[in-house]
Amino acid sequence: MAASGLLLVLFLFAHMAGNLKIFVGAASFDHYAHWLRDIGTPLLPRTWYLWIQRVGLTAAVVAHIASAVVLARRARAARPVRYAHRPKVQGSYAARTMRWGGVIILLFVVFHILDLTTGTLNPIGDAQHPYANVVADFAPSRWYVTLFYTLAIVAVGFHLRHGIFSALRTFGQQSPRGERRARAIALVLSVVLVVGYLSVPFAVLTGLVS
C-alpha cells in the first residue's frame, strides 16, 4: 500500500507542477499539454507515453485499493468478536476518515477525467485548447465545479497527510524523533499540494487567469 501510494504521490506533484504553468500564459500551458502527447517520439508513437502512464497509474490505484481491502480484512480477522464498548479512537481526523476520503478521491478522479481529459463534461471540450478548457471549467457561472474541486482536493490533502506519515513508518521510520519529522514532512507536503492545486481554480474564479 505504501509503495503504490508513493507512486501516486509522485504523480500528483508532477501533475501539479504542470498545472501551475497556467500562470505563465495560454501559449505555455497549451504547449506543455501538447508536449505530453509527444513524449517518447519518435521512439514511441505519439500519445503512447500518456497511455503507458495511464496504465501504470491505474495499476497503482488498483493495487492501493486492493491493499486497503486486504488490510481491512486482516484487521477484522484479528478481532473477530466486536468490542462490547468501543473506546474513542485516538488519532487525527485524516486517519479516522481515510476510507471515506479514498472514496471521495476516486469519484473525483472519474469526474476529472470526464471533465478535463476526455472533455465530456467540459463546456468547451477542445483537446487542442486545454487552457481554454480550464478557464471555461472554473468560470464564475460554474462555481459548483470549483466547490466540488475544492472539497476533493482538501480530501486529497487529508488523505495524503496520513498516507505519507504511515508510508514513512512502513519504510522504517520508527524513532520518536523520526516520527515527529515524518509528521512535519507529511503536513508540509500535503499543504503544498492543496495550495498548488487550488491556486488554479481560484485564480480563474477571481479573474487572475482568464
Phi and psi restraints in degrees (value plus and minus 20) as a CYANA .aco file:
   2 ALA   PHI     -86.0   -46.0
   2 ALA   PSI     -61.2   -21.2
   3 ALA   PHI     -86.7   -46.7
   3 ALA   PSI     -64.9   -24.9
   4 SER   PHI     -86.4   -46.4
   4 SER   PSI     -57.6   -17.6
   5 GLY   PHI     -83.2   -43.2
   5 GLY   PSI     -58.6   -18.6
   6 LEU   PHI     -81.8   -41.8
   6 LEU   PSI     -61.8   -21.8
   7 LEU   PHI     -81.0   -41.0
   7 LEU   PSI     -61.8   -21.8
   8 LEU   PHI     -87.9   -47.9
   8 LEU   PSI     -57.0   -17.0
   9 VAL   PHI     -85.1   -45.1
   9 VAL   PSI     -62.6   -22.6
  10 LEU   PHI     -80.5   -40.5
  10 LEU   PSI     -61.1   -21.1
  11 PHE   PHI     -84.0   -44.0
  11 PHE   PSI     -62.7   -22.7
  12 LEU   PHI     -78.5   -38.5
  12 LEU   PSI     -61.7   -21.7
  13 PHE   PHI     -92.6   -52.6
  13 PHE   PSI     -57.3   -17.3
  14 ALA   PHI     -84.9   -44.9
  14 ALA   PSI     -60.9   -20.9
  15 HIS   PHI     -86.4   -46.4
  15 HIS   PSI     -58.2   -18.2
  16 MET   PHI     -83.7   -43.7
  16 MET   PSI     -62.8   -22.8
  17 ALA   PHI     -79.6   -39.6
  17 ALA   PSI     -60.4   -20.4
  18 GLY   PHI     -86.5   -46.5
  18 GLY   PSI     -60.7   -20.7
  19 ASN   PHI     -79.7   -39.7
  19 ASN   PSI     -56.5   -16.5
  20 LEU   PHI     -88.8   -48.8
  20 LEU   PSI     -32.0     8.0
  21 LYS   PHI     -84.8   -44.8
  21 LYS   PSI     -34.2     5.8
  22 ILE   PHI     -83.3   -43.3
  22 ILE   PSI     -44.4    -4.4
  23 PHE   PHI     -96.8   -56.8
  23 PHE   PSI     -33.0     7.0
  24 VAL   PHI    -101.3   -61.3
  24 VAL   PSI     -49.3    -9.3
  25 GLY   PHI     118.4   158.4
  25 GLY   PSI     146.4   186.4
  26 ALA   PHI     -82.3   -42.3
  26 ALA   PSI     -63.0   -23.0
  27 ALA   PHI     -82.4   -42.4
  27 ALA   PSI     -64.8   -24.8
  28 SER   PHI     -86.2   -46.2
  28 SER   PSI     -62.4   -22.4
  29 PHE   PHI     -87.1   -47.1
  29 PHE   PSI     -64.2   -24.2
  30 ASP   PHI     -84.9   -44.9
  30 ASP   PSI     -59.2   -19.2
  31 HIS   PHI     -82.3   -42.3
  31 HIS   PSI     -62.3   -22.3
  32 TYR   PHI     -81.9   -41.9
  32 TYR   PSI     -65.7   -25.7
  33 ALA   PHI     -82.0   -42.0
  33 ALA   PSI     -60.3   -20.3
  34 HIS   PHI     -93.5   -53.5
  34 HIS   PSI     -51.8   -11.8
  35 TRP   PHI     -82.4   -42.4
  35 TRP   PSI     -55.3   -15.3
  36 LEU   PHI     -79.1   -39.1
  36 LEU   PSI     -52.4   -12.4
  37 ARG   PHI     -96.7   -56.7
  37 ARG   PSI     -37.0     3.0
  38 ASP   PHI    -122.8   -82.8
  38 ASP   PSI     -21.7    18.3
  39 ILE   PHI     -79.8   -39.8
  39 ILE   PSI     111.2   151.2
  40 GLY   PHI      73.8   113.8
  40 GLY   PSI     -33.4     6.6
  41 THR   PHI     -95.3   -55.3
  41 THR   PSI     125.5   165.5
  42 PRO   PHI    -107.8   -67.8
  42 PRO   PSI     -17.7    22.3
  43 LEU   PHI     -82.4   -42.4
  43 LEU   PSI     -59.4   -19.4
  44 LEU   PHI    -134.5   -94.5
  44 LEU   PSI     126.8   166.8
  45 PRO   PHI     -81.0   -41.0
  45 PRO   PSI     134.8   174.8
  46 ARG   PHI     -77.2   -37.2
  46 ARG   PSI     116.6   156.6
  47 THR   PHI      56.8    96.8
  47 THR   PSI     -23.7    16.3
  48 TRP   PHI     -83.6   -43.6
  48 TRP   PSI     -58.1   -18.1
  49 TYR   PHI     -79.1   -39.1
  49 TYR   PSI     -63.4   -23.4
  50 LEU   PHI     -80.9   -40.9
  50 LEU   PSI     -60.7   -20.7
  51 TRP   PHI     -90.5   -50.5
  51 TRP   PSI     -56.3   -16.3
  52 ILE   PHI     -83.0   -43.0
  52 ILE   PSI     -62.5   -22.5
  53 GLN   PHI     -83.0   -43.0
  53 GLN   PSI     -63.4   -23.4
  54 ARG   PHI     -83.8   -43.8
  54 ARG   PSI     -61.1   -21.1
  55 VAL   PHI     -84.2   -44.2
  55 VAL   PSI     -62.6   -22.6
  56 GLY   PHI     -83.6   -43.6
  56 GLY   PSI     -62.2   -22.2
  57 LEU   PHI     -86.8   -46.8
  57 LEU   PSI     -59.2   -19.2
  58 THR   PHI     -82.5   -42.5
  58 THR   PSI     -62.1   -22.1
  59 ALA   PHI     -83.2   -43.2
  59 ALA   PSI     -59.5   -19.5
  60 ALA   PHI     -85.6   -45.6
  60 ALA   PSI     -61.2   -21.2
  61 VAL   PHI     -84.3   -44.3
  61 VAL   PSI     -65.4   -25.4
  62 VAL   PHI     -81.1   -41.1
  62 VAL   PSI     -64.2   -24.2
  63 ALA   PHI     -83.3   -43.3
  63 ALA   PSI     -58.0   -18.0
  64 HIS   PHI     -86.1   -46.1
  64 HIS   PSI     -65.6   -25.6
  65 ILE   PHI     -86.6   -46.6
  65 ILE   PSI     -63.7   -23.7
  66 ALA   PHI     -81.5   -41.5
  66 ALA   PSI     -60.1   -20.1
  67 SER   PHI     -84.0   -44.0
  67 SER   PSI     -59.8   -19.8
  68 ALA   PHI     -82.5   -42.5
  68 ALA   PSI     -61.3   -21.3
  69 VAL   PHI     -84.7   -44.7
  69 VAL   PSI     -64.7   -24.7
  70 VAL   PHI     -81.7   -41.7
  70 VAL   PSI     -64.7   -24.7
  71 LEU   PHI     -84.6   -44.6
  71 LEU   PSI     -58.2   -18.2
  72 ALA   PHI     -84.9   -44.9
  72 ALA   PSI     -60.2   -20.2
  73 ARG   PHI     -88.3   -48.3
  73 ARG   PSI     -58.9   -18.9
  74 ARG   PHI     -84.6   -44.6
  74 ARG   PSI     -60.9   -20.9
  75 ALA   PHI     -84.1   -44.1
  75 ALA   PSI     -59.7   -19.7
  76 ARG   PHI     -88.7   -48.7
  76 ARG   PSI     -58.9   -18.9
  77 ALA   PHI     -88.1   -48.1
  77 ALA   PSI     -51.2   -11.2
  78 ALA   PHI     -90.1   -50.1
  78 ALA   PSI     -40.7    -0.7
  79 ARG   PHI    -155.5  -115.5
  79 ARG   PSI      53.0    93.0
  80 PRO   PHI     -85.5   -45.5
  80 PRO   PSI     -47.7    -7.7
  81 VAL   PHI    -118.7   -78.7
  81 VAL   PSI     103.7   143.7
  82 ARG   PHI     -87.4   -47.4
  82 ARG   PSI     133.0   173.0
  83 TYR   PHI     -85.3   -45.3
  83 TYR   PSI     118.7   158.7
  84 ALA   PHI     -86.3   -46.3
  84 ALA   PSI     -57.1   -17.1
  85 HIS   PHI    -156.7  -116.7
  85 HIS   PSI      90.0   130.0
  86 ARG   PHI    -106.8   -66.8
  86 ARG   PSI      97.1   137.1
  87 PRO   PHI     -88.6   -48.6
  87 PRO   PSI     138.7   178.7
  88 LYS   PHI     -82.0   -42.0
  88 LYS   PSI     109.4   149.4
  89 VAL   PHI     -91.9   -51.9
  89 VAL   PSI     109.5   149.5
  90 GLN   PHI    -109.2   -69.2
  90 GLN   PSI     113.2   153.2
  91 GLY   PHI     134.4   174.4
  91 GLY   PSI     152.9   192.9
  92 SER   PHI     -94.0   -54.0
  92 SER   PSI     143.6   183.6
  93 TYR   PHI     -80.0   -40.0
  93 TYR   PSI     -60.0   -20.0
  94 ALA   PHI     -80.5   -40.5
  94 ALA   PSI     -62.5   -22.5
  95 ALA   PHI     -85.8   -45.8
  95 ALA   PSI     -56.9   -16.9
  96 ARG   PHI     -97.3   -57.3
  96 ARG   PSI     -35.9     4.1
  97 THR   PHI    -141.2  -101.2
  97 THR   PSI       2.1    42.1
  98 MET   PHI     -78.5   -38.5
  98 MET   PSI     -61.9   -21.9
  99 ARG   PHI     -87.7   -47.7
  99 ARG   PSI     -67.8   -27.8
 100 TRP   PHI     -84.5   -44.5
 100 TRP   PSI     -58.2   -18.2
 101 GLY   PHI     -81.0   -41.0
 101 GLY   PSI     -59.6   -19.6
 102 GLY   PHI     -83.6   -43.6
 102 GLY   PSI     -58.7   -18.7
 103 VAL   PHI     -84.8   -44.8
 103 VAL   PSI     -65.0   -25.0
 104 ILE   PHI     -80.1   -40.1
 104 ILE   PSI     -63.8   -23.8
 105 ILE   PHI     -83.6   -43.6
 105 ILE   PSI     -61.7   -21.7
 106 LEU   PHI     -82.4   -42.4
 106 LEU   PSI     -64.0   -24.0
 107 LEU   PHI     -83.6   -43.6
 107 LEU   PSI     -58.8   -18.8
 108 PHE   PHI     -85.7   -45.7
 108 PHE   PSI     -59.9   -19.9
 109 VAL   PHI     -79.9   -39.9
 109 VAL   PSI     -62.8   -22.8
 110 VAL   PHI     -81.0   -41.0
 110 VAL   PSI     -66.9   -26.9
 111 PHE   PHI     -82.2   -42.2
 111 PHE   PSI     -63.4   -23.4
 112 HIS   PHI     -82.4   -42.4
 112 HIS   PSI     -59.8   -19.8
 113 ILE   PHI     -85.2   -45.2
 113 ILE   PSI     -65.7   -25.7
 114 LEU   PHI     -87.3   -47.3
 114 LEU   PSI     -46.0    -6.0
 115 ASP   PHI    -105.7   -65.7
 115 ASP   PSI     -76.6   -36.6
 116 LEU   PHI    -131.4   -91.4
 116 LEU   PSI     -24.0    16.0
 117 THR   PHI    -121.4   -81.4
 117 THR   PSI     -77.6   -37.6
 118 THR   PHI    -105.1   -65.1
 118 THR   PSI     -43.3    -3.3
 119 GLY   PHI      60.2   100.2
 119 GLY   PSI     -13.1    26.9
 120 THR   PHI     -80.6   -40.6
 120 THR   PSI     -60.5   -20.5
 121 LEU   PHI    -121.8   -81.8
 121 LEU   PSI     -15.9    24.1
 122 ASN   PHI    -107.9   -67.9
 122 ASN   PSI     121.7   161.7
 123 PRO   PHI     -78.8   -38.8
 123 PRO   PSI     -51.5   -11.5
 124 ILE   PHI    -123.0   -83.0
 124 ILE   PSI     -75.3   -35.3
 125 GLY   PHI      43.4    83.4
 125 GLY   PSI      15.8    55.8
 126 ASP   PHI    -123.6   -83.6
 126 ASP   PSI      90.7   130.7
 127 ALA   PHI     -83.2   -43.2
 127 ALA   PSI     -40.6    -0.6
 128 GLN   PHI    -101.0   -61.0
 128 GLN   PSI     -34.7     5.3
 129 HIS   PHI    -152.9  -112.9
 129 HIS   PSI      49.8    89.8
 130 PRO   PHI     -81.6   -41.6
 130 PRO   PSI     -52.9   -12.9
 131 TYR   PHI     -81.9   -41.9
 131 TYR   PSI     -65.8   -25.8
 132 ALA   PHI     -84.0   -44.0
 132 ALA   PSI     -54.8   -14.8
 133 ASN   PHI     -82.0   -42.0
 133 ASN   PSI     -64.4   -24.4
 134 VAL   PHI     -85.5   -45.5
 134 VAL   PSI     -65.1   -25.1
 135 VAL   PHI     -81.8   -41.8
 135 VAL   PSI     -62.7   -22.7
 136 ALA   PHI     -87.6   -47.6
 136 ALA   PSI     -53.6   -13.6
 137 ASP   PHI     -86.7   -46.7
 137 ASP   PSI     -61.1   -21.1
 138 PHE   PHI    -124.8   -84.8
 138 PHE   PSI       4.1    44.1
 139 ALA   PHI     -81.5   -41.5
 139 ALA   PSI     132.3   172.3
 140 PRO   PHI     -72.6   -32.6
 140 PRO   PSI     -53.4   -13.4
 141 SER   PHI     -88.5   -48.5
 141 SER   PSI     -38.0     2.0
 142 ARG   PHI    -130.2   -90.2
 142 ARG   PSI      25.1    65.1
 143 TRP   PHI     -78.8   -38.8
 143 TRP   PSI     -48.4    -8.4
 144 TYR   PHI     -86.7   -46.7
 144 TYR   PSI     -49.6    -9.6
 145 VAL   PHI     -88.2   -48.2
 145 VAL   PSI     -63.8   -23.8
 146 THR   PHI     -82.6   -42.6
 146 THR   PSI     -58.8   -18.8
 147 LEU   PHI     -83.5   -43.5
 147 LEU   PSI     -67.3   -27.3
 148 PHE   PHI     -83.3   -43.3
 148 PHE   PSI     -62.2   -22.2
 149 TYR   PHI     -79.7   -39.7
 149 TYR   PSI     -63.0   -23.0
 150 THR   PHI     -84.0   -44.0
 150 THR   PSI     -67.0   -27.0
 151 LEU   PHI     -80.8   -40.8
 151 LEU   PSI     -61.2   -21.2
 152 ALA   PHI     -87.5   -47.5
 152 ALA   PSI     -62.7   -22.7
 153 ILE   PHI     -87.8   -47.8
 153 ILE   PSI     -57.7   -17.7
 154 VAL   PHI     -82.9   -42.9
 154 VAL   PSI     -59.9   -19.9
 155 ALA   PHI     -82.0   -42.0
 155 ALA   PSI     -59.2   -19.2
 156 VAL   PHI     -81.3   -41.3
 156 VAL   PSI     -62.3   -22.3
 157 GLY   PHI     -81.0   -41.0
 157 GLY   PSI     -66.3   -26.3
 158 PHE   PHI     -81.7   -41.7
 158 PHE   PSI     -65.1   -25.1
 159 HIS   PHI     -81.5   -41.5
 159 HIS   PSI     -62.8   -22.8
 160 LEU   PHI     -87.2   -47.2
 160 LEU   PSI     -61.0   -21.0
 161 ARG   PHI     -78.3   -38.3
 161 ARG   PSI     -70.6   -30.6
 162 HIS   PHI     -90.9   -50.9
 162 HIS   PSI     -57.5   -17.5
 163 GLY   PHI     -84.4   -44.4
 163 GLY   PSI     -64.6   -24.6
 164 ILE   PHI     -84.3   -44.3
 164 ILE   PSI     -63.7   -23.7
 165 PHE   PHI     -79.9   -39.9
 165 PHE   PSI     -65.7   -25.7
 166 SER   PHI     -85.6   -45.6
 166 SER   PSI     -59.1   -19.1
 167 ALA   PHI     -85.0   -45.0
 167 ALA   PSI     -61.3   -21.3
 168 LEU   PHI     -82.8   -42.8
 168 LEU   PSI     -56.7   -16.7
 169 ARG   PHI     -87.3   -47.3
 169 ARG   PSI     -60.7   -20.7
 170 THR   PHI     -81.8   -41.8
 170 THR   PSI     -56.8   -16.8
 171 PHE   PHI    -103.5   -63.5
 171 PHE   PSI     -12.9    27.1
 172 GLY   PHI      97.8   137.8
 172 GLY   PSI     -19.0    21.0
 173 GLN   PHI    -106.1   -66.1
 173 GLN   PSI      84.0   124.0
 174 GLN   PHI    -144.9  -104.9
 174 GLN   PSI     -33.3     6.7
 175 SER   PHI     -93.6   -53.6
 175 SER   PSI     135.4   175.4
 176 PRO   PHI     -75.8   -35.8
 176 PRO   PSI     -63.1   -23.1
 177 ARG   PHI     -86.2   -46.2
 177 ARG   PSI     -61.2   -21.2
 178 GLY   PHI     -84.7   -44.7
 178 GLY   PSI     -54.4   -14.4
 179 GLU   PHI     -85.8   -45.8
 179 GLU   PSI     -61.7   -21.7
 180 ARG   PHI     -83.7   -43.7
 180 ARG   PSI     -60.9   -20.9
 181 ARG   PHI     -85.1   -45.1
 181 ARG   PSI     -60.9   -20.9
 182 ALA   PHI     -83.1   -43.1
 182 ALA   PSI     -60.8   -20.8
 183 ARG   PHI     -83.8   -43.8
 183 ARG   PSI     -60.9   -20.9
 184 ALA   PHI     -85.8   -45.8
 184 ALA   PSI     -64.2   -24.2
 185 ILE   PHI     -81.4   -41.4
 185 ILE   PSI     -65.2   -25.2
 186 ALA   PHI     -82.0   -42.0
 186 ALA   PSI     -62.0   -22.0
 187 LEU   PHI     -85.8   -45.8
 187 LEU   PSI     -66.9   -26.9
 188 VAL   PHI     -82.7   -42.7
 188 VAL   PSI     -67.2   -27.2
 189 LEU   PHI     -84.0   -44.0
 189 LEU   PSI     -59.8   -19.8
 190 SER   PHI     -88.3   -48.3
 190 SER   PSI     -59.4   -19.4
 191 VAL   PHI     -85.6   -45.6
 191 VAL   PSI     -64.1   -24.1
 192 VAL   PHI     -78.7   -38.7
 192 VAL   PSI     -63.5   -23.5
 193 LEU   PHI     -84.3   -44.3
 193 LEU   PSI     -66.3   -26.3
 194 VAL   PHI     -82.5   -42.5
 194 VAL   PSI     -67.0   -27.0
 195 VAL   PHI     -83.1   -43.1
 195 VAL   PSI     -63.4   -23.4
 196 GLY   PHI     -81.3   -41.3
 196 GLY   PSI     -65.7   -25.7
 197 TYR   PHI     -91.0   -51.0
 197 TYR   PSI     -61.3   -21.3
 198 LEU   PHI     -94.9   -54.9
 198 LEU   PSI     -37.7     2.3
 199 SER   PHI     -83.1   -43.1
 199 SER   PSI     -50.1   -10.1
 200 VAL   PHI     -90.7   -50.7
 200 VAL   PSI     -77.7   -37.7
 201 PRO   PHI     -81.4   -41.4
 201 PRO   PSI     -56.1   -16.1
 202 PHE   PHI     -94.7   -54.7
 202 PHE   PSI     -47.5    -7.5
 203 ALA   PHI     -87.2   -47.2
 203 ALA   PSI     -58.2   -18.2
 204 VAL   PHI     -90.8   -50.8
 204 VAL   PSI     -62.7   -22.7
 205 LEU   PHI     -82.0   -42.0
 205 LEU   PSI     -55.1   -15.1
 206 THR   PHI    -112.5   -72.5
 206 THR   PSI     -22.2    17.8
 207 GLY   PHI      68.9   108.9
 207 GLY   PSI     -18.7    21.3
 208 LEU   PHI     -85.7   -45.7
 208 LEU   PSI     -54.1   -14.1
 209 VAL   PHI    -138.8   -98.8
 209 VAL   PSI     105.8   145.8
